Amino acid sequence: MKLADYIINYLSEIGVKEVFVVYGAANGSLIDAFTRNDNIRYVATMHEQGAGFAAEGYAKVSKNIGVAIATSGPGGMNFVTSVGNCFYDSVPCLFITGQIKTKYMRPDESIRQIGFQETDIISVVKPLTKYAKLVEDPNSIKYELQKAIYLAKNGRPGPVFLDIPIDVQKEDIQPDELIGFDEELEEVCYNTKRVEQQIDHFLEDLSNAKRPCLMIGGGVRLANAEKEILELARILKIPCFPTWNALDIIASNFEYYGGRIGTYGGAGRNFGVQNSDLLLAIGSRISGRITGGEPHLFARGAKKYMVDVDAPAMQRKLQQLPFDECILSDAKLFIRLMLEKIKGRELPDYSKWNDRVTEWKVKYDPVTKDMYEASQYIHPYAFLRILSEEMGPNDILAGDCGGNIVAINHSFETKTGQHYFTNNGNSPMGFSFAGAMGAAFVAGETQNVVCVIGDGGMNMN
């Protein structure tokens, strides 16, 4: 079997149905391998950046790994923005590039280039990936492929990158003789006893709190804990504030939805979080987009708990806003342990606090009546609110970046069951058009996929 066939067959075996590609001289064998497998297909895009964006949209909706393939030199370099997207938004994507033949590769870093379109793409993308490797030994492909995919999907997810020379792609290999990657050696175990102690501390503080709230980030989705967080919120009966990565987890029609938060505000204009006395953030790094320009004033009167899977983010010294208690745990594990702790436990009545938060949410709605008044132009806020009313609970919305995403997040009210995604960490204009295409391949004919994009973003991609 050719090494290129092994790669494409393996991707098919793990459930990847579409791979987004731009053909080039250095990846021809990989593209040709699709013709010999009826269970996977390639989707040709007009630009490598678009291929990466589409793979990201595919991964975000399918919850499987997204895959994009490009050629060497400019092909790989056009992946950089897409790789950055996946790195900062914690998206599991595999980027594969073809590389020139090994005999033409420069023998030393002091030499700039020997082969046509030769680029040390691994050195370029290494700071933006969880794993990046030049595969020169054909017999290492099983190990490298399995390792890359495992790292992409486990822990805090993210992009991985394999660079494969033309001659290596063409090599004959014996799959049964290849040595794979041992996942058990990489498994992370959390200190559940410590987590349970910290939950006890939180529940003690909760019993004395008057204005507690939950902040829910995209890490809840990465942990596949969307159902569990709703169950927890309904038991605690306290206001829930989603970050921009979680607007479809704590949807606008959820009974304990408290509004939107952050520098750009939104429904409620941050009054709920700012007036809270106890804050539990699950799966959010609490960036400057949330705290605003004066981080020390964020939730200024609240004791703050943070739950995150990223160990470095738990170091208070490294936090922009030092939290009072940092809980290192997978979000799903934490929520399950919390649910066990509160079974049969009598909790305070926070109905008056919920009512106050609801008042703020309604009073400070960014969409006002005058925006619906007839004029020469349709107000984008009115349009987006009407769009949100028309879209169904099973639909998918892809939002673009720049000022476009601010308008969407101010105006669009999500429904439970919808999937709403954009790219928030890197946030490149032009993302949503290709991202929506990637999502559409997952949705098939069973779900509507709506892309919202501005004229500037459309011109960029």
C-alpha positions as CSV (number, residue, x, y, z in Angstrom):
1,M,0.0,0.0,0.0
2,K,1.2,3.5,-0.8
3,L,1.7,5.7,2.2
4,A,-0.7,8.3,0.8
5,D,-3.4,5.6,0.6
6,Y,-2.8,4.7,4.2
7,I,-3.4,8.3,5.3
8,I,-6.6,8.7,3.4
9,N,-7.9,5.3,4.5
10,Y,-7.1,6.0,8.1
11,L,-9.0,9.3,8.0
12,S,-12.0,7.5,6.5
13,E,-11.8,4.8,9.3
14,I,-12.1,7.5,12.0
15,G,-15.2,9.0,10.5
16,V,-13.9,11.8,8.4
17,K,-16.2,12.2,5.3
18,E,-14.8,15.3,3.7
19,V,-11.3,16.8,3.4
20,F,-10.8,20.3,2.2
21,V,-7.9,20.7,-0.3
22,V,-6.1,22.8,-2.8
23,Y,-4.2,20.6,-5.3
24,G,-0.5,21.2,-6.0
25,A,2.5,19.4,-7.3
26,A,3.6,18.3,-3.8
27,N,0.4,16.8,-2.6
28,G,-0.7,15.0,-5.8
29,S,-0.3,11.5,-4.4
30,L,-2.5,12.3,-1.4
31,I,-5.2,13.8,-3.6
32,D,-5.0,10.8,-6.0
33,A,-5.6,8.4,-3.0
34,F,-9.2,9.7,-2.7
35,T,-10.1,8.0,-5.9
36,R,-9.4,4.6,-4.3
37,N,-11.7,5.1,-1.3
38,D,-15.5,5.5,-1.8
39,N,-16.1,6.5,1.9
40,I,-14.3,9.8,1.9
41,R,-14.0,12.6,-0.6
42,Y,-12.1,15.8,-1.1
43,V,-13.6,19.2,-1.5
44,A,-11.6,21.6,-3.7
45,T,-11.5,25.2,-2.4
46,M,-10.2,28.3,-4.2
47,H,-7.6,29.1,-1.5
48,E,-5.8,27.3,1.3
49,Q,-7.1,29.7,3.9
50,G,-10.6,28.9,2.9
51,A,-9.8,25.1,3.1
52,G,-8.6,25.6,6.6
53,F,-11.7,27.7,7.6
54,A,-14.0,25.0,6.1
55,A,-12.1,22.3,8.1
56,E,-12.7,24.4,11.2
57,G,-16.4,24.7,10.5
58,Y,-16.6,21.0,9.8
59,A,-14.9,20.2,13.1
60,K,-17.0,22.6,15.2
61,V,-20.3,21.1,13.9
62,S,-19.3,17.4,13.6
63,K,-17.3,17.2,16.8
64,N,-14.9,15.1,14.8
65,I,-11.5,16.2,13.6
66,G,-11.4,18.6,10.6
67,V,-8.8,18.0,7.9
68,A,-7.3,20.2,5.2
69,I,-4.5,19.5,2.7
70,A,-2.3,21.9,0.8
71,T,0.9,21.8,-1.3
72,S,4.4,23.0,-0.2
73,G,5.7,26.6,-0.1
74,P,2.8,29.1,-0.5
75,G,0.2,26.4,0.0
76,G,1.4,25.7,3.5
77,M,2.0,29.3,4.3
78,N,-1.6,30.1,3.3
79,F,-2.7,27.7,6.1
80,V,-1.1,29.9,8.8
81,T,-4.2,32.0,9.6
82,S,-6.4,28.9,9.6
83,V,-4.0,27.1,11.9
84,G,-4.1,30.2,14.2
85,N,-7.9,30.1,14.2
86,C,-7.9,26.5,15.5
87,F,-5.1,27.1,18.0
88,Y,-6.8,30.0,19.7
89,D,-10.4,28.6,19.5
90,S,-9.2,25.1,20.6
91,V,-10.5,23.3,17.5
92,P,-9.2,19.8,16.6
93,C,-8.0,20.0,13.0
94,L,-5.3,18.2,11.1
95,F,-3.4,20.2,8.5
96,I,-1.3,18.2,6.0
97,T,1.1,19.6,3.5
98,G,3.1,18.0,0.8
99,Q,6.8,18.8,0.8
100,I,9.4,18.6,-2.0
101,K,11.4,15.4,-2.4
102,T,13.7,14.7,0.5
103,K,16.8,14.8,-1.8
104,Y,16.1,18.4,-2.7
105,M,15.5,19.6,0.9
106,R,18.2,22.0,2.3
107,P,20.8,20.1,4.3
108,D,21.2,22.9,6.8
109,E,19.2,25.8,8.3
110,S,21.9,28.2,7.1
111,I,20.8,27.6,3.5
112,R,17.7,29.5,2.7
113,Q,16.2,27.2,-0.1
114,I,17.3,24.5,-2.5
115,G,14.1,22.9,-3.9
116,F,11.3,24.8,-5.8
117,Q,8.7,25.9,-3.3
118,E,10.7,24.5,-0.4
119,T,9.6,26.0,2.9
120,D,10.3,24.8,6.5
121,I,6.6,25.0,7.2
122,I,7.0,23.1,10.5
123,S,9.1,25.8,12.0
124,V,6.5,28.4,10.8
125,V,3.5,26.7,12.4
126,K,5.1,25.1,15.5
127,P,4.1,28.0,17.8
128,L,0.5,27.7,16.7
129,T,0.0,23.9,16.9
130,K,-0.1,21.2,19.6
131,Y,2.1,19.0,17.4
132,A,3.9,19.6,14.1
133,K,6.2,17.1,12.4
134,L,8.0,16.6,9.1
135,V,7.5,12.9,8.3
136,E,10.7,11.6,6.6
137,D,10.5,7.9,7.7
138,P,7.6,6.1,5.9
139,N,7.4,3.5,8.6
140,S,6.7,6.1,11.2
141,I,3.4,7.3,9.5
142,K,1.1,5.2,11.7
143,Y,2.7,6.6,14.9
144,E,2.8,10.2,13.6
145,L,-0.8,10.1,12.3
146,Q,-2.3,8.5,15.4
147,K,-0.3,10.8,17.7
148,A,-1.3,13.9,15.9
149,I,-5.0,13.1,15.9
150,Y,-4.9,12.0,19.5
151,L,-3.3,15.3,20.6
152,A,-5.6,17.3,18.4
153,K,-8.7,15.9,20.1
154,N,-7.7,15.3,23.7
155,G,-6.9,17.7,26.6
156,R,-7.4,21.2,25.4
157,P,-8.0,20.5,21.7
158,G,-6.1,22.3,18.9
159,P,-4.5,22.0,15.5
160,V,-1.8,19.6,14.5
161,F,0.4,19.6,11.4
162,L,2.1,17.0,9.3
163,D,4.5,17.8,6.4
164,I,5.1,14.9,4.1
165,P,7.6,14.9,1.2
166,I,6.5,13.8,-2.3
167,D,8.7,10.7,-2.3
168,V,7.6,9.7,1.2
169,Q,3.9,9.9,0.0
170,K,4.7,7.4,-2.8
171,E,6.5,4.9,-0.6
172,D,5.2,1.3,-0.3
173,I,4.5,0.4,3.3
174,Q,3.1,-2.7,5.1
175,P,0.4,-1.5,7.4
176,D,0.4,-4.6,9.5
177,E,4.0,-4.1,10.3
178,L,3.8,-0.5,11.4
179,I,4.0,0.6,15.1
180,G,1.3,2.9,16.3
181,F,0.9,5.4,19.1
182,D,0.1,4.3,22.6
183,E,-2.6,6.7,23.8
184,E,-2.6,5.3,27.4
185,L,0.8,6.9,28.0
186,E,-0.6,10.3,27.3
187,E,-3.8,10.1,29.3
188,V,-4.3,12.9,31.8
189,C,-5.8,12.1,35.2
190,Y,-7.3,14.9,37.3
191,N,-7.1,15.0,41.1
192,T,-10.8,14.3,41.8
193,K,-10.3,14.5,45.6
194,R,-8.9,18.0,45.2
195,V,-11.7,19.0,42.8
196,E,-14.3,17.7,45.3
197,Q,-12.8,19.7,48.1
198,Q,-12.9,22.8,45.9
199,I,-16.6,22.1,45.1
200,D,-17.3,21.9,48.8
201,H,-15.7,25.4,49.2
202,F,-17.8,26.7,46.4
203,L,-21.0,25.3,47.9
204,E,-20.2,26.8,51.3
205,D,-19.8,30.2,49.6
206,L,-23.0,29.6,47.6
207,S,-25.0,29.1,50.8
208,N,-23.9,32.5,52.0
209,A,-24.2,34.3,48.7
210,K,-27.0,36.7,47.8
211,R,-26.1,37.3,44.1
212,P,-24.3,34.3,42.6
213,C,-23.9,33.6,38.9
214,L,-22.4,31.1,36.4
215,M,-20.2,32.1,33.5
216,I,-20.2,29.5,30.8
217,G,-17.4,29.3,28.1
218,G,-16.7,27.3,25.1
219,G,-14.7,24.7,27.1
220,V,-18.1,23.3,28.2
221,R,-18.7,22.3,24.5
222,L,-15.2,20.9,24.1
223,A,-15.9,18.7,27.1
224,N,-19.3,17.5,25.6
225,A,-21.0,18.8,28.7
226,E,-23.8,20.9,27.1
227,K,-26.6,18.8,28.6
228,E,-24.9,18.6,32.0
229,I,-24.4,22.3,32.4
230,L,-28.1,22.9,31.7
231,E,-29.0,20.3,34.3
232,L,-26.7,22.0,36.8
233,A,-28.1,25.5,36.1
234,R,-31.6,24.3,36.6
235,I,-30.8,22.8,40.0
236,L,-28.8,25.8,41.2
237,K,-31.4,28.3,39.7
238,I,-28.9,31.1,39.4
239,P,-28.3,33.5,36.4
240,C,-26.1,32.1,33.7
241,F,-24.0,34.3,31.4
242,P,-22.5,32.7,28.3
243,T,-19.3,34.0,26.7
244,W,-19.3,34.5,22.9
245,N,-18.1,30.9,22.4
246,A,-21.1,29.6,24.3
247,L,-24.1,31.6,23.1
248,D,-25.8,28.4,21.9
249,I,-25.1,26.5,25.0
250,I,-26.8,28.9,27.3
251,A,-29.3,30.0,24.7
252,S,-31.4,33.2,24.8
253,N,-34.5,31.2,25.6
254,F,-33.0,29.3,28.5
255,E,-34.9,30.1,31.7
256,Y,-31.8,31.2,33.6
257,Y,-30.1,33.0,30.8
258,G,-28.9,36.3,32.3
259,G,-27.8,38.2,29.2
260,R,-24.5,38.8,27.4
261,I,-21.3,40.1,28.8
262,G,-18.0,41.6,27.9
263,T,-16.4,44.7,26.4
264,Y,-19.2,45.0,23.8
265,G,-22.0,44.3,26.2
266,G,-25.3,43.0,24.9
267,A,-28.5,42.2,26.6
268,G,-28.2,43.2,30.3
269,R,-25.0,45.3,29.6
270,N,-22.9,43.4,32.2
271,F,-25.0,44.6,35.2
272,G,-25.6,41.0,36.4
273,V,-22.0,40.0,36.5
274,Q,-20.8,43.3,37.8
275,N,-23.2,43.2,40.7
276,S,-22.7,39.5,41.6
277,D,-21.1,38.5,44.9
278,L,-20.0,34.9,43.8
279,L,-18.9,33.9,40.3
280,L,-18.2,30.4,39.0
281,A,-16.6,30.4,35.5
282,I,-16.5,27.1,33.7
283,G,-14.5,26.6,30.5
284,S,-13.6,30.2,29.9
285,R,-10.2,31.9,30.2
286,I,-11.7,35.3,31.1
287,S,-10.0,37.3,28.4
288,G,-9.8,41.1,28.1
289,R,-12.8,40.9,25.8
290,I,-14.8,39.9,28.8
291,T,-13.2,41.9,31.6
292,G,-12.8,45.2,29.6
293,G,-9.9,47.6,29.9
294,E,-9.7,47.5,33.7
295,P,-9.6,43.8,34.6
296,H,-9.4,44.4,38.4
297,L,-12.9,46.0,38.2
298,F,-14.5,42.9,36.6
299,A,-17.1,41.4,39.0
300,R,-15.5,43.7,41.6
301,G,-17.5,42.5,44.6
302,A,-17.5,38.8,43.8
303,K,-15.5,35.8,45.0
304,K,-14.3,34.2,41.8
305,Y,-13.9,30.5,41.0
306,M,-12.5,29.3,37.7
307,V,-12.7,25.8,36.2
308,D,-10.4,25.0,33.3
309,V,-8.6,22.1,31.7
310,D,-5.5,24.2,30.8
311,A,-3.0,23.8,33.6
312,P,-0.9,27.0,32.8
313,A,-4.1,29.0,32.9
314,M,-4.6,28.0,36.5
315,Q,-1.5,29.8,37.6
316,R,-2.8,32.9,39.3
317,K,0.5,34.7,38.4
318,L,-0.3,34.2,34.7
319,Q,-3.9,35.3,34.9
320,Q,-4.9,38.7,33.7
321,L,-7.5,38.7,36.4
322,P,-6.3,36.5,39.3
323,F,-9.1,34.3,40.5
324,D,-9.7,33.4,44.1
325,E,-9.9,29.7,43.5
326,C,-8.6,27.9,40.4
327,I,-10.0,24.4,39.7
328,L,-8.0,22.2,37.3
329,S,-10.6,19.9,35.8
330,D,-12.3,18.8,32.6
331,A,-15.6,20.7,32.6
332,K,-17.7,17.5,32.3
333,L,-15.9,15.9,35.2
334,F,-16.4,19.0,37.3
335,I,-20.1,19.3,36.5
336,R,-20.7,15.6,37.2
337,L,-19.0,15.9,40.6
338,M,-20.9,19.0,41.4
339,L,-24.2,17.3,40.5
340,E,-23.4,14.5,42.9
341,K,-22.6,16.9,45.7
342,I,-25.8,18.8,45.4
343,K,-28.2,15.8,45.2
344,G,-30.7,16.3,48.0
345,R,-29.0,19.4,49.2
346,E,-31.2,22.4,50.1
347,L,-30.1,25.4,48.2
348,P,-31.0,29.1,48.9
349,D,-33.8,30.8,47.0
350,Y,-32.4,33.2,44.4
351,S,-35.6,34.2,42.7
352,K,-35.4,37.9,43.6
353,W,-31.9,38.0,42.2
354,N,-33.0,36.2,39.1
355,D,-35.8,38.8,38.7
356,R,-33.4,41.7,39.0
357,V,-31.1,40.2,36.4
358,T,-34.0,39.7,34.1
359,E,-35.0,43.3,34.5
360,W,-31.6,44.4,33.4
361,K,-31.6,42.0,30.5
362,V,-34.9,43.4,29.2
363,K,-34.2,47.0,29.9
364,Y,-30.8,47.1,28.3
365,D,-31.6,45.2,25.1
366,P,-29.4,46.6,22.3
367,V,-32.2,46.2,19.8
368,T,-34.7,49.0,20.2
369,K,-38.1,49.8,18.7
370,D,-36.9,52.6,16.5
371,M,-34.6,50.2,14.7
372,Y,-37.7,48.6,13.1
373,E,-39.0,51.9,11.7
374,A,-39.2,52.2,7.9
375,S,-36.3,54.0,6.3
376,Q,-34.2,53.9,3.2
377,Y,-32.0,51.1,4.7
378,I,-32.8,48.1,6.8
379,H,-31.2,48.4,10.3
380,P,-28.8,45.5,10.7
381,Y,-29.8,45.0,14.3
382,A,-33.5,44.7,13.4
383,F,-32.7,42.4,10.5
384,L,-30.6,40.1,12.8
385,R,-33.3,40.0,15.5
386,I,-35.9,39.0,12.9
387,L,-33.6,36.4,11.4
388,S,-33.2,34.9,14.9
389,E,-36.9,34.7,15.3
390,E,-37.3,32.9,11.9
391,M,-34.5,30.4,12.4
392,G,-35.5,27.0,13.9
393,P,-34.1,25.2,16.9
394,N,-32.1,22.8,14.8
395,D,-30.5,25.4,12.5
396,I,-26.8,26.3,12.3
397,L,-25.6,29.9,12.1
398,A,-22.0,30.9,11.0
399,G,-21.1,34.4,12.0
400,D,-18.3,36.4,10.5
401,C,-15.7,38.5,12.3
402,G,-14.9,42.2,12.7
403,G,-17.8,44.6,13.3
404,N,-20.1,41.9,11.8
405,I,-19.8,39.7,14.8
406,V,-20.6,42.5,17.2
407,A,-23.8,43.2,15.5
408,I,-24.8,39.5,15.5
409,N,-24.0,39.0,19.1
410,H,-25.9,42.1,20.1
411,S,-29.0,41.2,18.1
412,F,-29.3,37.5,17.4
413,E,-31.2,35.6,20.1
414,T,-30.3,31.9,20.1
415,K,-32.6,29.0,20.7
416,T,-31.7,25.8,22.6
417,G,-30.7,23.2,20.0
418,Q,-29.2,25.6,17.6
419,H,-25.5,25.6,16.7
420,Y,-24.0,29.1,16.4
421,F,-20.3,29.4,15.7
422,T,-17.7,31.9,14.6
423,N,-14.0,32.2,15.3
424,N,-13.4,34.4,18.4
425,G,-9.8,33.9,19.3
426,N,-8.1,34.8,16.0
427,S,-11.2,36.3,14.5
428,P,-10.3,36.9,10.8
429,M,-12.8,38.7,8.6
430,G,-14.0,36.4,5.8
431,F,-14.2,33.3,8.0
432,S,-17.9,32.5,8.0
433,F,-18.4,31.9,4.3
434,A,-15.9,29.0,4.1
435,G,-16.7,28.0,7.7
436,A,-20.4,27.7,6.8
437,M,-19.5,25.5,3.8
438,G,-17.6,23.1,6.1
439,A,-20.6,23.0,8.4
440,A,-22.9,22.3,5.5
441,F,-21.2,19.1,4.6
442,V,-21.9,17.9,8.2
443,A,-25.5,19.2,8.2
444,G,-26.4,17.6,4.9
445,E,-30.1,18.1,4.1
446,T,-31.3,17.8,7.6
447,Q,-30.3,21.3,8.9
448,N,-30.4,24.8,7.6
449,V,-27.0,26.5,7.6
450,V,-27.1,30.3,7.5
451,C,-24.0,32.4,6.9
452,V,-23.9,36.1,8.0
453,I,-21.1,38.1,6.5
454,G,-20.3,41.7,5.8
455,D,-19.2,43.2,2.5
456,G,-15.6,43.6,3.9
457,G,-15.4,40.0,5.0
458,M,-16.9,38.7,1.8
459,N,-14.2,40.5,-0.2
460,M,-11.4,39.0,2.0
461,N,-12.4,35.3,1.4
